[in-house]
């Protein structure tokens, strides 16, 4: 397995300079860093690719869709904008030197329309399926993230994420599971992981409060057992958000400091990951 950490842990805004974070991540001893494509452009990606390599790191990426680029919409223009954004995200992921792009890449984050869920899901799958050749040509895997009911109504469970990945008919499209969201939505976390099976492309860890894994009540023995049962050997990335009072934190509803020191939290996270996985 490879252990990474999301650069967002240290970022006040998604447009913050990432270069200083890379040195911290490398010095702590992570295998890689996860970078959000929010605030990213082609020039920045090319520059970061070199710096990432200079620090001996690997990289994974995350991204999402906006309401102006909504592939769940029945409006062809919005679907087209969404598809264009996803192609840009795949290309930018490759420029950064990554093979994994995951997140809420199937719908705009925070948008709810449960009465039309079936049709919206079908629209999303239709666009995602058209990305197959593009993903293969850029050697990028796409991970559909199951997130909690307060952030989307479209993909909340492992089963829903797997169903969408299967419906895309692309071997490069799979699932991202995250312990924070699993803890909210799944009755049996181990079964949810086993259900993802070969479709699991990426895995995020944090504890129940989005803090350091191992510091709360997440059932880590079940998670370890589930990943072992499916012979998962990919990335495990600590996606922890712990500091309140900045724009990125308000996006994620972090209203109090979960941990007092991001760098200390990162070190503790890596210690836990190495010990348990």
N, C-alpha and C positions, 0 to 999 in steps of 0.2 A: 504494500500500500504506500501511497504518497500522502504526506500531511501538508496542508496549506492553511492559510488564514486570509480572511477577507480584508482588503485594505481599508474598507469602510470603518473599521474599528477606530482608526486614527483620524478620520476625515470629518471636519465640521460641515463642509459643503461637498457635494459630489464633484464639483469642479476644482477642488483643492489639488495642489501639486502632489503627485504620487511618488516622485523620485526619492525624497527623504525616507518615505515609508519602506521602500524596497531594502534599504540598508538595514533598517531595524529588523525586518522580517528575516533577512539573511543572517544577521548577527545572532538572532535567537536560535536559528537552526532549522527553520521550516524548509521543506522541499520546494515550496512554491507559494505564490500569492494569487488571490482571486481579485480581479479588477472589474468594477462596474463600468459599463460602457456609457453611463450617464456622464455627459460632459466631455466625451471622447471625440477626437477627430482623427483623420488619417495621418496628418503630420505628427500629432502627439503620439499616436500608436507606433509609428516608425521609430521615434526617439526613445520611447519606453522599451521597445523590443531590444535595443542595444543595451540599455541600462540593466534590464532584467538579466540578460546574458552575462553582463559584466559581474553581476552579483552571484552568478551561479544558480539562479533560480529558474523554475518553470512557472507557467502561468495558466490560470483558468479564467473564464469570463462569465459575467452575469449581465442580464439586460431585461427590459420590459417594454411593453407597448403603451402608447398614449391614446386618448380618445380620438385624436385626429388621424390615427393610424391603427384602426380597429379591425382586425381580421374576422371578428365575430359578427360584424355588421352586415346587413343585407344590401348596403350601399356599395356598389362595385368600386367607386372612387376611394372609399375608406379602406376597402380590402386591398386595393392596389397599393395605397400608401403604406399599409401595414406590411405587405409583402416586400416592398422596396426597402423599408426599414430593416426587416429581418435579413435581407440579402446584404445590406450594408453591415449589419451586426456580424454576420458570418464572415464577411470579408475582413472586417476590422479585427475579429478574433484571430484569424489566420495571420494578419499582419503583426499582431502582438506576439505571435509564436505559440498560440494555444490551439488545442484540439477540442476543448470542451466549452460550450456556451449553454448556459442554463438560466432558468428563472421563469418569470410570468411572461412567457413569449407566445402565449396563446390567446391573450385578452388584455385589455387595459386594466391595470391594477386599481382596485377600489371601485370598480363599476359593477352594479348589480341589476339584473333583469331576469329574475328566476322564472317568470311565466314563459319566457322565450329561450330557456336554457338549451333545450334540445336543438333548436334551429341554430342558435349561436355556436354551439359545439360543432355542429355539422359544417358551418361556414369556416370555423377555425381550422378544422381538419382538412378541408378542401384546399386552403392556402398552404398549410404546413406540408401537405403531400406534394405540392408543386416544388418544394425546396429540395427534394431528394437528390437530384443530380447536382445542384449547386453545393449542397453539403458534401457530397462525395468528392467533387472537384477541388474543394478547399480543405478536405480531410478534417472536417469539423463535425462533432456530435452535438446534437441538440437535446437538452434535458427539460422536459415538461415538469415544472415544480408544482407539487400538491401543497397548497397553502390553506390557512385556516379560514373559516366562514366569515370572519370580520374583514377579510381582505379581498375575497372573491366568492362568487357563488357557483363558479364553473368547474373548478378542479380542486376539491378539498381532500380527497382520499387517495391512497395508493392505487386503489382499484380504478378510480376515475382517470388518474394519470396514465395508468397502463392501457386502459381502454382507448384513450386518445392517441397514445403512441402507436398502438397496434393498428388503429384505423388509418393512420398516416401512410401505412405500407412502406415505410422507410426504415432500413436497418440502422440508419444514422440518427434516428429520432427515438429517444427513450425517456427515462424518468429521472428527476431529481427528488430525493426525499430529504427531509429536514427534521431533526428531532424536535425542534420547537413546535412545528406544525403537527407532527405525528402525535405529540403529547396531547394536543387539543382535540384532534379529530378521530383518532383510531382507538377502538376498544381494545385491540391486541396489537401492540407495536411490532412484536416479532413477526406475527402473521402478515402484517402489512409489508414488511421488508421482504419476507419470503415470497409474497405474492408478486412483488416487483421482479424478482428473479433476474433473468438475463437482460431485462429491460432497464435495470438500474445502471445509469450512466454516471451518476454523481451523487455525493452524500454530504450533507451539511450537519454539523453538530453545534449545539449550544445547550445550556440547561433550560429549565422551564421558564426562566425569567429573561432569557436571551443572554445570560451571563456565562461565566466559565463552566464548561462541561465538568460534571462531577461535584458541583457546588450546590445542587438542588435535589429535586426528587425524580428526575428522569430515570427510568429503569434500564440502566446501562448494560446489565447482564443480558437482558432480552435483546438489546440492540446488537451486542457483540455476537450473541448466538445466532440471530437472524442473518447477519452479514456472513458469518462463518458457514451457515447452512447453504447459502447460495454461492459460496466461493468468491465473494466480492473482493476484488483486489485493485480497485480504482482509487480515485481521490477521496480523502476525507478532509473536509475544509471546515475550520471553525468560523462560523458566521455569527460572531457575537457583537452586540451593540450595547454599550454600557454607559455612555456619557450623555447626560441631558443638556439642554440649553443651547443647542445649535440646530441649524436647518435640517441637516441629515437626520438627527435624532427625532425631530418633530414629525418627519415623514413616517417614522417607524414607531411613533407613540412612546418614546422613551422619556418619561416625565420626571424621572429621578435618576440619580447615578446608581447604576446596578453594581458597578465596581468603581473604585476610585482612581485606578491607574491603568490605562489601556495596555501599556507595554508589559506590566506585571501580569495582567489578565492573559495576554498572549503567551507569555512564558508558562503560566500555570496550565493553559489549554494544551500546549504542546506536550508538557509532562504527562498530562492525563491521557492524551491520544496515544503517545508512545507506550504507556503502561497498559492500556486497555485494548489496543488494536494491533 
